[in-house]
Each structure stands twice: as C-alpha cells, then as structure tokens.
Amino acid sequence: QYGGKEVLDQAIPAVLERHLTAQEVLFDVKEAEVLVQEKTSSKLLCLYPYPTISCVGRCVDSSNLFAFCVATSPESPDGSTFDCLVFASSSEQECEEIIRRMAAGFQHTEWFV
C-alpha cells in the first residue's frame, strides 16, 4: 500500500519470485510519461504519466535491474495501492541512464500538475 522508494528492496524480489513470463520490451522515457511497447510489434503495452509513478530505483543485488511503482487506485478512499514493475536493462550504464531520465521526468512534470 505504500509506494515509496524504500519498498523496492522487498518489491523487486517479490515480483521476481512470481516467475512471470518475461517479455522483451521497448522502454521509452518521454518528457511527461513512460511508454512500454512490445519489442516485436511496437504494440503499446502501457503508458504511465509521471504523476502516477511514485518511485523508481535499482535492485541492490543486480546492477541491471530497475523498477518503478505505479499508483493503481489513486482515487480510492482507503488510499492508493501500487503495482511494482520490474525491468532488466542490457547494462548497468543503461539502467542508470533510465533511472536518471525518469528522475528528470519527475522534475519536469512538477509544473504540469
């Protein structure tokens, strides 16, 4: 129920332990949103405006894993619930660049909300 960066240390391993089928995706960090597309068909799988993303960070155990949490029910009277989406990048440098660009996106969208 909490979407802060502190949850990533538990959330990333919890997602990985579910052994969900991995998909190759294109991860596009835009100025106001993050797009995730299927690599083979470019079909849009999800689009997250920055105000719905509560945090982004790396996995402590693996330098190329990163994740972000997304509010799934921000209008709920009981408070928001969050999904954690985990991604593997091709390198530690790519992982760092994605996180940096998403952090910059948070700053850009402060003016949009």
N, C-alpha and C positions, 0 to 999 in steps of 0.2 A: 504493500500500500504506500510505501514511501519511495520516491523516485530520485533521491539524491545520489551523488557520485559514490557515496560510501557503500551503497547496495551492490555495486558492480563486482566486488570481491566475492560475494556469495551468488549473485545472479548469473554471472558468466559460467561458473562451473555447473550450476543447476540447469542451465539451458543445454550445455554440452552433454550432461549426463542423460538427457532425454533421448539422445541418439536419433535426432530428427534427420531426415534426408537432406544432405547438403545440396545447395544449388549454386551454380556459377552465375553471378550477377554483375551488372554494371552499376557502380555506386557513384552517383553524381551529386556533388556538393555545390548547390547553387547559392545565390546571394540570400534568398529568403526561405529556402526549403532544401530538403534532401530527397532525391529520387532514387529508387531502386528498380532496375529493369532486368528482365530475363536476358541473359547474355546472348543466347542463340537467336531469339526472335525480337529483341528490344521491347517486348511487351512490358508495360508499366505494372510492376508488382505492388508498389506502394509509394506514396508521396507524403512526406511529413514536413509541414511548416515548422519553423523553429520554435514558435510558442508552444507547440505540443511536445517538444523534446525537453525532458527535464535534466538530462545529463549525458555526457559522453566520456569515455575513458578506455584505457588499455587493460588487458589482462595481465596480472602480475607474473603469472607463470609462463606466458608465451608472448614474445615481443611483436608478433604479427597479428594477434587477436585484439579486436576492439569491440565495443558495444555501446549502444545508447538506449536509454529508457524513454518510452513514449507514453503519455497520458492516454488511457483508453476510454475513460469516462469522466472528463473534467467537469461535466455539469451535474454529476451525481451529488445528492445532498450529504452522502456519507463521506465525501471526499474522493479524490481521483484514485483510480487504480492504474497500474503501469504494466506495460509489456517491456521485456528486455530483448533487444535484437542483437545477435552476436554475428560478427563477420570476421573472416580471415583475409588479410591482405597478402600480397605477394612478397612483401619485405617489411622489415622494421621501419625503414625510411618512409615507405608508402603509408604505413599505419600512422606514423607521427604526422605526416602531411595531412591526412584525412582529419585527424583529431584537431590539428591547428586550424584547418579551414572551417570545420564545424564550430569551433570556439569563436572564430571571427564572425561567422554567421549569427551566433547568439548576439554579439555586439551590434551587428547591422540591424537586426530585427527589433532591438530595444526601441528604436524610433518608429517602427511600424505599428506597435501595439498600443 
